[in-house]
Amino acid sequence: MHVSCIQATMFSKTLHETLQFAQNSPLSTAACVLAVGLSTLYLFRSHRSRRTSKIIPARERVLILGATSGVGQAMAHKYASRGAFVCIVGRRQSKLDEVVQECEELCERGGFKDSVLGVRADCGDVQDMVRLRETLQKAWHGLDTLILTAGVSALQPLMSVAGVDMSSLDIIGSQASPEGIQHAVNAATAAVNGNFTGPYIAAITFIPLLSYTSTSPSVLLLSSVAAVIPPPTRSLYSATKSASLLLYQALSIEHPSINFTFFSQERSRVLSALLQSTTLPVSLVPKSTNLILSKTV
């Protein structure tokens, strides 16, 4: 039997077993997410070894949107340390310069140089993304890997964003004012721009470049547990992260030649939001929130 057939059979068996486990779990929704996540993570790892046979790690052309802090910065360091061509994108010039310098130092330690680019740009700005694409075409003649880690947090209950005090017994005083509603709309616009419009523009801008210039194109979207498990106090964040996750899942079907991966590693954030809610019964708080969501095509 061909190796790929064996892998497909093993994957199918693993998925079937984990879904059976999920059906017997009291937290069936979370369990199903975890089951599919673990199974597809297995498939992702088997694919990763095949990709390195097509693209030498030290020659990989990597674009990281939102690389000046957090996960994006850590990934930039990792790629730089193995000599990949890395383009770091962020909105704050001071942080951008700092991360570029860190990556250049890591490259030099490994015997590589002239492989790091730093571009100040906003993922939600069409002209910035087109300019970034032109920069990559001129410097690298293409792109192999697109990583999206940029995002916007929204941590308050929706009524609080609108200035409504739901603990008030006065129905007149607890109504949202026009100013409060507008403030909530402005907050939604910022969240949509950061968590959905940015990834949306990036997909349209870079998918053709990936498809036509890479022997093994790859897209990685940093998502969130909140995209699949709605947490209290994060309704706006949850809605916008879910939108971008579903968008990229649909794109993975529309573009089967591109390897799409979606992941999230969040232990304390979701759990903290759950525990801080005064309306959520303790019995509904999941014991584990360390989910890894991964899908590859």
Secondary structure as the mmCIF struct_conf table of DSSP 4:
data_model
#
loop_
_struct_conf.conf_type_id
_struct_conf.id
_struct_conf.beg_label_comp_id
_struct_conf.beg_label_asym_id
_struct_conf.beg_label_seq_id
_struct_conf.end_label_comp_id
_struct_conf.end_label_asym_id
_struct_conf.end_label_seq_id
HELX_RH_AL_P HELX_RH_AL_P1 VAL A 3 GLN A 23
TURN_TY1_P TURN_TY1_P1 ASN A 24 ASN A 24
BEND BEND1 SER A 25 LEU A 27
HELX_RH_AL_P HELX_RH_AL_P2 SER A 28 ARG A 51
TURN_TY1_P TURN_TY1_P2 THR A 52 LYS A 54
BEND BEND2 ILE A 55 ILE A 55
HELX_RH_3T_P HELX_RH_3T_P1 PRO A 57 ARG A 59
STRN STRN1 ARG A 61 LEU A 65
TURN_TY1_P TURN_TY1_P3 GLY A 66 GLY A 66
BEND BEND3 THR A 68 SER A 69
HELX_RH_AL_P HELX_RH_AL_P3 GLY A 70 SER A 81
TURN_TY1_P TURN_TY1_P4 ARG A 82 GLY A 83
STRN STRN2 PHE A 85 GLY A 90
BEND BEND4 ARG A 91 ARG A 91
HELX_RH_AL_P HELX_RH_AL_P4 GLN A 93 ARG A 109
TURN_TY1_P TURN_TY1_P5 GLY A 110 GLY A 111
BEND BEND5 ASP A 114 ASP A 114
STRN STRN3 VAL A 116 ARG A 120
TURN_TY1_P TURN_TY1_P6 CYS A 123 GLY A 124
HELX_RH_AL_P HELX_RH_AL_P5 VAL A 126 TRP A 140
BEND BEND6 HIS A 141 GLY A 142
BEND BEND7 ASP A 144 ASP A 144
STRN STRN4 THR A 145 LEU A 148
BEND BEND8 GLN A 156 GLN A 156
HELX_RH_AL_P HELX_RH_AL_P6 LEU A 158 VAL A 161
TURN_TY1_P TURN_TY1_P7 ALA A 162 GLY A 163
TURN_TY1_P TURN_TY1_P8 MET A 166 SER A 167
BEND BEND9 LEU A 169 LEU A 169
TURN_TY1_P TURN_TY1_P9 ILE A 171 SER A 174
BEND BEND10 GLN A 175 GLN A 175
HELX_LH_PP_P HELX_LH_PP_P1 ALA A 176 SER A 177
HELX_RH_AL_P HELX_RH_AL_P7 PRO A 178 VAL A 192
HELX_RH_PI_P HELX_RH_PI_P1 ASN A 193 THR A 197
HELX_RH_AL_P HELX_RH_AL_P8 GLY A 198 THR A 213
BEND BEND11 THR A 215 SER A 216
STRN STRN5 SER A 218 LEU A 222
HELX_RH_3T_P HELX_RH_3T_P2 VAL A 225 ALA A 227
TURN_TY1_P TURN_TY1_P10 VAL A 228 VAL A 228
BEND BEND12 ILE A 229 ILE A 229
TURN_TY1_P TURN_TY1_P11 PRO A 232 THR A 233
HELX_RH_AL_P HELX_RH_AL_P9 SER A 235 GLU A 254
TURN_TY1_P TURN_TY1_P12 PRO A 256 SER A 257
BEND BEND13 ILE A 258 ILE A 258
STRN STRN6 ASN A 259 PHE A 263
BEND BEND14 ARG A 267 ARG A 267
HELX_RH_AL_P HELX_RH_AL_P10 SER A 268 GLN A 276
BEND BEND15 THR A 278 LEU A 280
HELX_RH_3T_P HELX_RH_3T_P3 VAL A 282 LEU A 284
BEND BEND16 VAL A 285 VAL A 285
BEND BEND17 LYS A 287 LYS A 287
#
